[in-house]
Structures are given as structure tokens and as C-alpha cells.
Amino acid sequence: MKKRLLSIDVMRGMTIFFMIIVNDPGSWQYVYAPLEHSKWNGCTPTDLVFPFFVFIVGLSMSFSFLKFEKAERSKWIKKVLKRTVLIYLVGILLHWYPFFNKSIGELRVVGVLPRIALAYGIGSLIVIFVREKWLVYVLAAILLGYWGLLLGFGGDDPLSLPDNAVRSLDLWLFGENHIYHGYGIPFDPEGLLSTIPTVGTVLVGYLIGKTMQRVKLAKDKIIRIIPWGIGMIVAGVAWNFLGFPINKPIWSSSYVLYAGGLATLLLAVLIWIIDVQGWKDWAYVFRVFGLNPLASYALSGFVIKTFGLIKIGDQGLYGWLYSHLFQHAGNYFGSFLQALCYTMFIWLFAWWLYRKNKVIKL
């Protein structure tokens, strides 16, 4: 495809924008319900942000890999592995930072950036070695196989928080000191086993991208992908009612289809607004983030941790700003307003790179 679709950059930037907002409220005690993750089963708007980004990773691959199709496979693989390792290491370093107050024995070895790295790397290798016509069958095998793994290797209640196979594998492989504890018990929502269906989300994005490439006009791309979006939503909801709940923490197969379908429909809407109608000025903020998405996300994690090191009394700087400034706007609104202001603070860095046309490759 010769003409670049601006809508893809906008959607990529939108996901980063909202990832930063939902990760950095002024106070975790005061968060609007749509900006919270579901406790277990179910899906809030916040639960869609991460899979939308992973979907965009796959979608972007379908275009960026075109230039490698005639290159030697070994060079292609080397590039993929290099990027996978880089993103993973950045994620681990962010978990470890500020280094002096966290031992390696407590280091979380999975997380958002490590998951993106592994899903990108594995998804890329599948695309490299498997012909396009077989990818839909690989996707089906991943989703059905993961369902089987959870049912076959889970405990008495294999889809519950304490008994799921994702948790069991992480505890056995990494130990409880190296995984997330935010659910009250050791359980990592970016666990190793649940990376398998995340690869499925990458493949969904890739296949939607390939579907778009079969036609030239933007409006024809919309017509091509809308039925797939609706079909995935219906399939995901049906699977949910048939016993495999839509669930982000274990990245259930029904969740892959449901989120993938919604991402596809959002993409179709953005293509119509931006690439067909030409209404693009409103999306400038998102376009800026879309040029350097992972660098912006990594910076947001680094800065928020740095704020925590700056103590004012018994509070870190970020908490102090909430209690002494933003909370005056109301508990919930102030918490949201601080997250929005922080996101725009990170945006200034992305804007500087955008103006310089600099891309930090992660």
C-alpha cells in the first residue's frame, strides 16, 4: 500500500494516551469506574486499551513487513529478535528502577513491555514461517489450545483467580517474589502462559491488515473489515456465554475475539473519519504519541517512579501534587485531572520528537 493510512498512527497514539491516563491517577482510591480494570470476568473500557495496542502491533507488522518479504529470512529474523530483546530489557529495567531499593530477588520478570516484546517476537516468527493462508488456522489453534490448557492444567476451578494455570506456571517457573501481587495473592495478569493468546491478538491485527491491503480505496478497506469486526465480537460474546468468560487477567480466548472485534470496528470508524472524510486536525494529540508510542510509554513509567523518589514530608511528589493541588477539584475529578495533566506532560516529550521527526526505535 503506497499511501499511508493516518488512522493507524492515530489509533496507536490513542492507545498510548489512554494507557498513561489509566496507569497514573492522582489517587488510586478515587478512580472513575470506566477507568478501572474489571476485578476478574467482564470488560471495562480500560480493559480494552492494552489489547488495542497489541492489535495495532500486529496491524503495523502487516505493513512494515512488506519491505522484508524479498529479503533474506535470516536478516528478517535477526531484526525481529533484536527488537524483541530490546523491548523486553527496557521493560525489566523499568521494573527494577530505581535499582537501589529493589533486589534482583524481588524483580518482576513479566509485565506490559515484556508481554509486548514476547507477543511481537513470537507473532513475527509465526508470520515469517507460516504462509498467510494458514494463519487463520494457527490463530484458531492458539485460541482453542489455550482454552484446553487452562481447563486441563488448572485446579478445581480452572478459570478462577487462585486455581488458573497461568498463576500456577508463573509460581512454578518464577516464584511468587517475581510476579505481581496486586490481586491480593501472587498472580500476574501479564503471565507467561497468557502470552500465548496475546500472540493471537497480534495475529488478529496482522490478518486485518492483510485484509485491508487487498483493496486500494480507504472506503473499500472499511467495507472489508467491518464484517470481521462484527463476527469476532459475536464469537467472543458467544464463547463467553458458553463457558469461557471474557477476562483480561488471563487474556481469555473470548477476550481476544471480543477486543479484536472492537478494535477492528474502531479502526474502521477512524479510517472513515480521517482517511475518507479528511477530518484529521482533532487527532493531532494522538498523532504525536503515535510516532513514538513505546518510548512515550516507557518514559511515563520512568518519570512516575522518579516522582515517587522525591519526598515532600511523608509523601512522594505525585501524591503531594494530588493532595495539595488536584484534590481541590474534587476527589474523583481531581484524580482524573492529574492523570490527564501528567499524560500531557509526557506528550510534550513526544511532541518534541514529533517536531524533530525523530523516532526512537523500540
N, C-alpha and C positions, 0 to 999 in steps of 0.2 A: 504494500500500500504506500503510494508516494506521498499522499497528503496526510500529515499527522493530525490525529484527532485530539483537539484541545480538551475535549471532555474527559479523556483518560487522565490527563495531568490534573485536571480539576478534581476528579473523584479521588485520585491518590492524595492530593493535598487536603481534601475534606476529611479523609480518614485520619490523617496525622493531626489535623486541627482538633478533632473530637477525641482522639486518643490522649492528647495532652490535657484537654479540659477534664475528662473523666478521671484521669490519674492524679490530678492536683487540685482538689477542692481546698478552700480555705480551712475547713474543718470537716473531718470525716464523720462527725456527729450530725452535721447538717448538710445533707445531700438530697436534692430533689429525686424522687423515685425513678424517673426515666434515666437519671444519670448514675443509677446504681446497677450493679450486676444482679441477676436473679440469684436467689440463695442456692438453688440446685436446678430442678427442672423448670422449664419455661424460658422465655426470651424477652429481655427488655431492649430498648433502643441501644443502650450501652453494650449489650452482648453482641451487637451486630458490627461494631466498629472494627474489632480485630479481624474477623473473617472477611470483612470487606477489603481490608488491606491485603490479606493473603490472596484473595481473589484477584486483586489488581496486580499482585506479583506474577501470578500465572498469566493474566491477560497481557501484561507487558512483555513477558517471555515470548509470547506468540509472535510479537512484532520484532523484538530485539534479536531473536534467534534466527531471523531470516537471513541476516548477513553472515551467519556462520554455517549455513546449510551446505555451502560449497567448500568450506574449509576442511582441513584435516580434523578427524574426530578427536585425535589426541589433544590438539590445541584447544578445541572447544571444551573438552573435559577439564583440562588444566585451568582454564579461565573460571569455570563453574566452581571447581574445588577451592581455588584461591579465594573467591568471593565468599563462599560458604564459611571457610575458616576465619576470614576477617570479621564477618558479621558476628559469628559465634564468640570470638575472642573479645570483641567490643562489648557484647552482652555480659560476658563473665567479668570483665574488668569493671563494668558499671555496678554489678552486684557486689564486687569486692571493695570498691571505693567507699570510704577514703583510706583503705588499706590498713591504717594503724590500729583501728578499733575492731577489726574483724579478722579472725584467723582463718586459714585455709580449711581448717576442720569444720567451719560453720558456713562455708561458701556455697551458695545456691548454684547448682550446676545446670539448671534449666531455667527458662523464663521466656519473655516475649521475643527478644532478639535472638537467643539461641533457637527458639522454635522457628522463627522466620528463616534463619540460616539453614536448619536441617530440612525444613519443608521445601525451600528453594533448591537446595542441593539435590535431595532425593528426587523431587519433581523434575528437575532439569535432566538428571541421568535417565529417568524413565522416558522423557521426551526424546532424548538423544538416541536411545537404543530401541525404542518401540515405534513402529510405524503409526502414523496418525490414525489410520482406520481402526487400529486395535486399542487406542487409548480409552475409548468409552468402555470397553470390556475390562481394561485394567482398573478404571475408576469403579466400576460395579464390583469387581473382585475386592478392591480395597474396602468399600463400604460394607459389603456383606461379610467379608472376612473379619473385619473389626468387630462387627456385631457378634460373630461367633466366638471371637477371642474373649470378649467381655463376659458372655454367658458361660463359656467353657472354663474360664480360669478365675472367675470371681468367686466370692464367698456365698453365703446363704442367700443374700440379697444382692446379686451381682451388679446392679445398676445404682446402688446406694453409695453414699459418701464413704462409710467405713469399709465396705466389702468389695469395692470395684477393683478390677485387675490393674488399672492404671496406678493406683496407690500401692498395690501390693508389689508391682515390679519396681517402682521407684524406691520403696523401702528396702527391698532386697538388694537392689543394684547400688544405690547411693547412700542409704541410711537416712534416718529422719533428720539429721543435722544439715543435710544438703538439699532439702526441699522446703517448699512453702508451708507456713503454719497458720495462715490467715483464716482457715476454716474451723479452727478450734482443735483439730487434730492434724498430724502431718499428712498433707495431701497437696500435690502440685497441679494446678489447672493447666500448666504447660508441661505435663509429664511426658516421659519418653514414649510410652505406648500410644498416647493420644496424639502424638505427632503423625502417626500413620494416617488417620482420617484428615489431618491438616494438609497432608500431601494431596489428598482427594480434593480439597478446596483449591489448591494450586492448579490441579488438572481441570477443574471446572472452569476456572478463569482462562486457562490456556485454550480449552475447547471452544469457549465462547469467542475468544479472539480469532481462532481459526475460522469459525462460522462467519464472523464479520468480514474476514478477508476474501470470502468467496464472491462478494459483490462490491462495486465501486462506490455507489452513491450512499451518502450517510443515511438518508431516509430508508434505503433498502436494507441497510445494516440493522436498523431498528426493527423492521418487519421480520428479519431473520431471527433475531434473538429473543423477541418478546414471547413467542410460544415456548421456548426453552425455559425462560424465567418462570412463567406461569406453571409449566409442567413440574419443575423442581419444587416449587412451593407446595403444590398439591401433593406430590410424592412425599415430601418431608412431613407435612401435616398428617397424611395418611399413616405413615410409618410411626409417627408419634402416638396415634390412637391404637395402632396395632401392637404396641408394647415396647417400642424403643423411643423413649421421650426425647424431645428437643432439649438438649442440655449442653451448655457451653463448657462447664468444667471438665467433662470427659470428652468433649468435642464429638458428640454422638453423630452417627451417620445421618439420622434425620435432621440434625442441626446443620450438617454440611449442605444438604439439599435445600433446606429452608432458607438458610442465609445466602447460599449461592443463587437461589432464585430471586431473592430480594435485591441482591447486588446487581444481578443482570437487569432487572427492571429499572433500578436507579440509573444504571449506565444508559439504558435506552432513553430515559427521560432527559438525562444530561446531554446526550447526543442531539436530541431534538431541540433542546433549548439553545445549546451552544453552537453545534456544528451545522444544524439545519436552519434555525432561525437567526443565528448570528448574535444572540444576546449573551455577551461574554464579559462585559465590564463588571457586573456584580460579583464575578468569580475571581477577581484579582487576588484577593487574600489567599484563596485556595491554590491558585496557580503558583504563587510564590512558594508555598510549602511543597507543592508537587514536584519542584525541581530538585530539592534536596530533602526527601522525606525521612530517610533513616538517620541522616546527620542531625536533622532537627529534633527527631525523637530522642536520639542519644544525648544531645545537648540538654534537652529538658530534664532527663533523668540525672545528669551530672549536676546541673545548676540547683535542682531542688534538694539534692543531698548536700551540696555546699551550703545552701541556706540553713540547713539543719545544724551545720557545724558552727554557725555564727550565733552565739548565745547572747540574749538580752535578758538578764535576770535568769529565770529558770526555763525560758522559752527559746526555741530556735527562731531565727529571723522570720521564717514563713508563718509560723504560728503567732508570733508577735504582731505581724502585719495584720493578721485576721482579727485578733482580739482588740487591737488598738486603732484600727482603721476601718477595715471592710465590714466588721460586725455591726458597725453603726448603721449600715444599710439594711439590717435585718439578719437573723441567723442564717436562713437558707439562701436568701438572695445575696447576702454578703459573701457567703462561701462560694457561690457560683460566680459572682463578680470577680472575686480574687482569682479563681481559676481562669476566667476569661482574660483578665489583665496579664496573668502570667503567660498564657498562651501567646498573647500579642507581644509580650516581651521577647519570647523565643522567636516569634515571627520576624522581629527586627533583624535578627541574625540571618534568617533565611532570606529576608528582603535584600540585605547587603550582598549576599551571594548571588541573588537573582539579578540585581542591578549590574554586577560584575560578570554575569553569565558564567559563574563558577559552579561546577558540580563536584561535590565531594563523593567519590565513589565508595559506597558501602554495599 
